[in-house]
Amino acid sequence: MKIAKVGVSSSDGLPLYWEEAKSELMQRDRILRKLIPGCDSFPVAATDDPFVTLSRSLIGQQISIVAAERVWSNFSIACPGCTPSEVLAAGQVVLISCGMSKRKSEYILDLATHFHNQKLHVQTWSDMSDEDVISELMQIRGIGRWTAEMFLIFNLHRPNVLPLDDPGLLKGISINYFSGEPVSRSDMREVAANWEPWRTVATWYLWRSLDSVVS
């Protein structure tokens, strides 16, 4: 399998493999051939700090975007450096005062503990397989497979992630490949087999295809 260059270009902010992936996907897949030219570029995450990225993911779980932004704003004031040691020093009472539930504050503290105690192989994630990184992240309370896959896409910029539990991808495949009919995980895998090794890129354009869909 082709080894993609992982990282972000300083000139356009796109992952290094993005243009090559777009070209190959448009050659192989008639649906993506139509979708890709009309979509915006990949939105690289605002920060590459893994602790910040994962903290935001946990804070945003199961609440609205507006609510998540409000809690994050409060959290940023309480812990302006957003470091593991700062979060641990703040403690649960402060985190709850930011608007988090008791359980979510426990998730953030567990995340901070994993980073502070160096239980995670952060420095070698770039050399680890997708599945190994996912397995390690799922040791943290509150982080499931979907959250770990989003981390692979938006923080580590991995090119071949297929988030089968993502409702946006499910809807995108249903609308674009099955005329809106229900699709199974098996159907999703069958469609995505043609995207290797660029499943992240195809997933992104399936997400973007929903922007013009009226719910």
TILUM-43731 format. One record per residue (C-alpha): residue number from 0; x, y, z. Coordinates in steps of 0.05 Angstrom, whole numbers, plus 5000, padded with zeros to 4 digits. Layout:
BEGIN
+------+------+------+------+
: voro :   c1 :   c2 :   c3 :
+------+------+------+------+
:  NUM :    X :    Y :    Z :
...
+------+------+------+------+
% end
This chain:
BEGIN
+------+------+------+------+
: voro :   c1 :   c2 :   c3 :
+------+------+------+------+
:    0 : 5000 : 5000 : 5000 :
:    1 : 5023 : 5070 : 4984 :
:    2 : 5055 : 5108 : 5042 :
:    3 : 5027 : 5178 : 5046 :
:    4 : 5067 : 5239 : 5067 :
:    5 : 5035 : 5259 : 5133 :
:    6 : 5039 : 5332 : 5155 :
:    7 : 5012 : 5399 : 5133 :
:    8 : 5039 : 5444 : 5078 :
:    9 : 5061 : 5512 : 5103 :
:   10 : 5038 : 5545 : 5038 :
:   11 : 4964 : 5525 : 5034 :
:   12 : 4951 : 5491 : 5101 :
:   13 : 4930 : 5426 : 5067 :
:   14 : 4956 : 5357 : 5087 :
:   15 : 5015 : 5340 : 5042 :
:   16 : 4978 : 5282 : 5010 :
:   17 : 4914 : 5320 : 4995 :
:   18 : 4922 : 5340 : 4922 :
:   19 : 4949 : 5271 : 4902 :
:   20 : 4890 : 5238 : 4938 :
:   21 : 4839 : 5284 : 4904 :
:   22 : 4868 : 5267 : 4836 :
:   23 : 4867 : 5192 : 4847 :
:   24 : 4797 : 5192 : 4877 :
:   25 : 4768 : 5231 : 4819 :
:   26 : 4799 : 5181 : 4771 :
:   27 : 4770 : 5121 : 4807 :
:   28 : 4703 : 5144 : 4833 :
:   29 : 4650 : 5176 : 4790 :
:   30 : 4612 : 5205 : 4850 :
:   31 : 4674 : 5239 : 4878 :
:   32 : 4692 : 5263 : 4809 :
:   33 : 4629 : 5306 : 4813 :
:   34 : 4635 : 5325 : 4887 :
:   35 : 4707 : 5345 : 4895 :
:   36 : 4713 : 5404 : 4847 :
:   37 : 4656 : 5441 : 4881 :
:   38 : 4679 : 5433 : 4953 :
:   39 : 4722 : 5476 : 4998 :
:   40 : 4791 : 5457 : 5022 :
:   41 : 4807 : 5415 : 5083 :
:   42 : 4799 : 5454 : 5148 :
:   43 : 4863 : 5439 : 5186 :
:   44 : 4851 : 5440 : 5261 :
:   45 : 4866 : 5506 : 5296 :
:   46 : 4917 : 5472 : 5341 :
:   47 : 4961 : 5411 : 5335 :
:   48 : 4968 : 5405 : 5410 :
:   49 : 4939 : 5336 : 5424 :
:   50 : 4917 : 5352 : 5495 :
:   51 : 4879 : 5414 : 5472 :
:   52 : 4847 : 5376 : 5414 :
:   53 : 4824 : 5319 : 5458 :
:   54 : 4799 : 5366 : 5512 :
:   55 : 4756 : 5403 : 5462 :
:   56 : 4729 : 5337 : 5436 :
:   57 : 4709 : 5314 : 5505 :
:   58 : 4678 : 5381 : 5523 :
:   59 : 4638 : 5382 : 5459 :
:   60 : 4608 : 5312 : 5467 :
:   61 : 4532 : 5308 : 5468 :
:   62 : 4519 : 5383 : 5473 :
:   63 : 4505 : 5436 : 5422 :
:   64 : 4559 : 5475 : 5387 :
:   65 : 4537 : 5538 : 5423 :
:   66 : 4539 : 5504 : 5491 :
:   67 : 4607 : 5473 : 5476 :
:   68 : 4636 : 5540 : 5457 :
:   69 : 4610 : 5571 : 5521 :
:   70 : 4640 : 5516 : 5564 :
:   71 : 4706 : 5519 : 5525 :
:   72 : 4709 : 5595 : 5535 :
:   73 : 4700 : 5587 : 5610 :
:   74 : 4750 : 5530 : 5612 :
:   75 : 4801 : 5573 : 5574 :
:   76 : 4794 : 5627 : 5627 :
:   77 : 4801 : 5578 : 5684 :
:   78 : 4860 : 5542 : 5651 :
:   79 : 4890 : 5592 : 5602 :
:   80 : 4950 : 5549 : 5586 :
:   81 : 4906 : 5487 : 5577 :
:   82 : 4962 : 5442 : 5602 :
:   83 : 4951 : 5376 : 5639 :
:   84 : 4984 : 5401 : 5702 :
:   85 : 4941 : 5465 : 5701 :
:   86 : 4877 : 5424 : 5694 :
:   87 : 4896 : 5377 : 5750 :
:   88 : 4913 : 5437 : 5795 :
:   89 : 4845 : 5469 : 5779 :
:   90 : 4808 : 5406 : 5801 :
:   91 : 4737 : 5382 : 5792 :
:   92 : 4701 : 5439 : 5827 :
:   93 : 4731 : 5490 : 5780 :
:   94 : 4717 : 5448 : 5719 :
:   95 : 4644 : 5439 : 5739 :
:   96 : 4639 : 5515 : 5749 :
:   97 : 4658 : 5522 : 5676 :
:   98 : 4593 : 5488 : 5657 :
:   99 : 4615 : 5415 : 5652 :
:  100 : 4575 : 5358 : 5681 :
:  101 : 4607 : 5319 : 5738 :
:  102 : 4620 : 5261 : 5691 :
:  103 : 4651 : 5305 : 5637 :
:  104 : 4697 : 5338 : 5689 :
:  105 : 4720 : 5268 : 5708 :
:  106 : 4735 : 5254 : 5635 :
:  107 : 4778 : 5317 : 5629 :
:  108 : 4815 : 5300 : 5693 :
:  109 : 4828 : 5229 : 5669 :
:  110 : 4855 : 5257 : 5604 :
:  111 : 4900 : 5305 : 5642 :
:  112 : 4924 : 5248 : 5686 :
:  113 : 4942 : 5205 : 5626 :
:  114 : 4983 : 5262 : 5596 :
:  115 : 5014 : 5285 : 5661 :
:  116 : 5036 : 5215 : 5682 :
:  117 : 5061 : 5200 : 5611 :
:  118 : 5016 : 5140 : 5603 :
:  119 : 5008 : 5157 : 5529 :
:  120 : 5061 : 5150 : 5475 :
:  121 : 5049 : 5220 : 5448 :
:  122 : 5118 : 5229 : 5420 :
:  123 : 5113 : 5165 : 5379 :
:  124 : 5041 : 5170 : 5355 :
:  125 : 5067 : 5193 : 5287 :
:  126 : 5102 : 5126 : 5279 :
:  127 : 5045 : 5083 : 5306 :
:  128 : 4991 : 5051 : 5265 :
:  129 : 4921 : 5081 : 5265 :
:  130 : 4894 : 5022 : 5304 :
:  131 : 4949 : 5026 : 5357 :
:  132 : 4935 : 5100 : 5368 :
:  133 : 4860 : 5087 : 5372 :
:  134 : 4871 : 5031 : 5422 :
:  135 : 4914 : 5076 : 5466 :
:  136 : 4866 : 5135 : 5464 :
:  137 : 4807 : 5090 : 5482 :
:  138 : 4841 : 5076 : 5549 :
:  139 : 4820 : 5147 : 5569 :
:  140 : 4751 : 5154 : 5599 :
:  141 : 4701 : 5185 : 5552 :
:  142 : 4741 : 5171 : 5489 :
:  143 : 4709 : 5121 : 5443 :
:  144 : 4729 : 5098 : 5374 :
:  145 : 4695 : 5156 : 5338 :
:  146 : 4731 : 5209 : 5379 :
:  147 : 4797 : 5173 : 5368 :
:  148 : 4784 : 5171 : 5293 :
:  149 : 4769 : 5245 : 5291 :
:  150 : 4835 : 5256 : 5327 :
:  151 : 4870 : 5216 : 5273 :
:  152 : 4838 : 5258 : 5219 :
:  153 : 4843 : 5328 : 5247 :
:  154 : 4905 : 5325 : 5291 :
:  155 : 4950 : 5271 : 5263 :
:  156 : 4925 : 5282 : 5191 :
:  157 : 4922 : 5208 : 5176 :
:  158 : 4900 : 5196 : 5104 :
:  159 : 4862 : 5130 : 5108 :
:  160 : 4813 : 5135 : 5165 :
:  161 : 4742 : 5108 : 5154 :
:  162 : 4696 : 5128 : 5212 :
:  163 : 4640 : 5078 : 5203 :
:  164 : 4603 : 5105 : 5264 :
:  165 : 4601 : 5176 : 5237 :
:  166 : 4529 : 5197 : 5220 :
:  167 : 4553 : 5247 : 5168 :
:  168 : 4591 : 5195 : 5129 :
:  169 : 4532 : 5147 : 5134 :
:  170 : 4485 : 5200 : 5107 :
:  171 : 4534 : 5222 : 5053 :
:  172 : 4542 : 5151 : 5027 :
:  173 : 4467 : 5139 : 5030 :
:  174 : 4450 : 5201 : 4991 :
:  175 : 4506 : 5199 : 4940 :
:  176 : 4512 : 5124 : 4927 :
:  177 : 4445 : 5093 : 4946 :
:  178 : 4394 : 5148 : 4927 :
:  179 : 4379 : 5161 : 5000 :
:  180 : 4364 : 5088 : 5018 :
:  181 : 4388 : 5060 : 5085 :
:  182 : 4458 : 5031 : 5083 :
:  183 : 4494 : 4981 : 5126 :
:  184 : 4565 : 4981 : 5151 :
:  185 : 4579 : 4928 : 5099 :
:  186 : 4553 : 4975 : 5045 :
:  187 : 4598 : 5030 : 5071 :
:  188 : 4659 : 4985 : 5071 :
:  189 : 4643 : 4963 : 5000 :
:  190 : 4639 : 5035 : 4975 :
:  191 : 4701 : 5055 : 5013 :
:  192 : 4743 : 4998 : 4986 :
:  193 : 4752 : 5039 : 4923 :
:  194 : 4780 : 5097 : 4964 :
:  195 : 4842 : 5063 : 4993 :
:  196 : 4890 : 5091 : 5015 :
:  197 : 4854 : 5158 : 5016 :
:  198 : 4791 : 5143 : 5057 :
:  199 : 4800 : 5206 : 5100 :
:  200 : 4798 : 5250 : 5039 :
:  201 : 4736 : 5215 : 5010 :
:  202 : 4702 : 5220 : 5078 :
:  203 : 4716 : 5295 : 5080 :
:  204 : 4683 : 5306 : 5012 :
:  205 : 4623 : 5264 : 5032 :
:  206 : 4615 : 5308 : 5093 :
:  207 : 4620 : 5371 : 5050 :
:  208 : 4569 : 5343 : 5002 :
:  209 : 4517 : 5349 : 5057 :
:  210 : 4525 : 5425 : 5062 :
:  211 : 4477 : 5434 : 5004 :
:  212 : 4427 : 5382 : 5029 :
:  213 : 4365 : 5410 : 5062 :
:  214 : 4346 : 5369 : 5123 :
+------+------+------+------+
% end
